[in-house]
Amino acid sequence: MQAHFGDLNCVKCCIDDFLIYGKADPEFVGTTNAIANHDEALKEVLKRCKNKGFTLNQKKCKFGVDQAKFYGTHISTKGFRP
């Protein structure tokens, strides 16, 4: 997966799992920039999956969350914790 998605900012992949996040540009104030950044990365991942013929497990997909557990690490807007 790294070969197909490793060049994308705001995307982490491990085996067959993705974490897509937004990162605010420090030149802009507010969360709108981070959301737009996330949405662009999500669109690119979905486009590449479609082009490569990859399928996604709808039951494992979560959208619009502000926290997630990714390979044993709890990730949120407040940071990381085990």
N, C-alpha and C positions, 0 to 999 in steps of 0.2 A: 504493500500500500504506500509505503514511503516514496517509492519511485513515481507513483501517480499523483501524490498529493503533498509531498514534502516541500515543494516550492511555495506553497500557499501560506501567507501570513494568517494568523489567528485560527489555524487548524492544526490539531495534534492527532496523529493516528497511531494506534498500537494494534498490531495484528489486523483485525477487521473492524475495529471500533474507532469512531471519530469523536473528537471534542472540538466543536466550533464555537468560538467566543468572539466577543467584540472588544476592541481595545481603542479607547478614546485618544484622539490626537491631542497632545498637550497644548497646541495652539488654539484649540476651540474649547469653549466652556459648555458643560452639560453632557447629558447621556445620549443625546440624539446622534452624535457622531459615532459613538461606540455601537449603537444599534445599527446604523447604516453600514458600518464596517463589518459587523457580524452578518448582516443580510447579504452583502456582496460575497463574502466567503461561503456562505451557505449555498447561494445560487451557483457558484463555481463548482463546489463539491457535487451538487446534484447534477450539473451539466456533465461533469467528467464521469460520474457514475453511469449516466445514461449512455454517453459515447462509448464507454468501455463494456457496456452490457452488464454492469454490476447491479444486483438487486439489493434493496434495503429491507430489513425486517421491521415492518411498521410497529410491531409491539415493543421493539427496543428503542424506537425513535422518540425523543422528547424535544419539544420546541417551546421557546419562550420561557425557559426556566432561569432563575437567577442563582441556582446552586445545583451541583451534580456530584455524583461519585464516579470517579474515573480511575480504574485500576487501583482501588483501595485508598485513594486520596479524595477527601471531601474538598471540593472547590466551590468557592462562592465569591461574591463581590467583596467580602471581608478578608479573603486570602485562602490559604491552604491549611489543612489539618488532616491527620491520619484518620 
